[in-house]
């Protein structure tokens, strides 16, 4: 896996259907790279701290490989990296192969996989249609939230080196599927709920499915 783009955003205020919306989802590439810290990316605006940022969601990674899929569905958008609100656009990222709790060295930083990204209304605003939310949850293309175990600079061209594998842990795709899809296996839910590295906010969703 390799970093294609590093992206940050500023606070933006919008009028959406008569309601004032403040968001940091409009992120764009920066040439100098980004500095990963324990709670967020330095210089990147996080407006909704309940949904983004913090220890379990310090940095968001999205796959370069599926950009073409989304471009074909939404050809009228003005496409650039950072469209999904990701801080890092990654070539070779596949949610069906990324295990929760796996750790990677990337540039100067060390990261740990914590949970999939859950789409929200502001994502629909960014993509200029709320219909994309259903399209998003019906794929495995959730992207990956990570913890930052070691702060550091990450630049385009940096590779992700797996330094701690978790082959027996559920994948990001497993967690994303179990949060939204109706047909579930109790064994998969139990495995997710008992996965120590899965973010607590994500475990709450799994617990509700168990009930």
Secondary structure, 3 states (H helix, E strand, C coil): CEEEEEEEECCEEEEECCEEEEECCCEEECCCCEEECCCCECCCCCCCCCCCCCHHHCEEEEEHHHHHHHHHHCCCCCCCCCCCCCCEEEECCCCCCCECCCEEEECCEEEEEEEECCCCHHHHHHCCCCHHHHHHHCCCCCCEEEEEEECEEECCCCEEEEEECCCCCCEHHHHHHHHHCCCCCHHHHHHHHCCCCCCHHHHHHHHHHHC
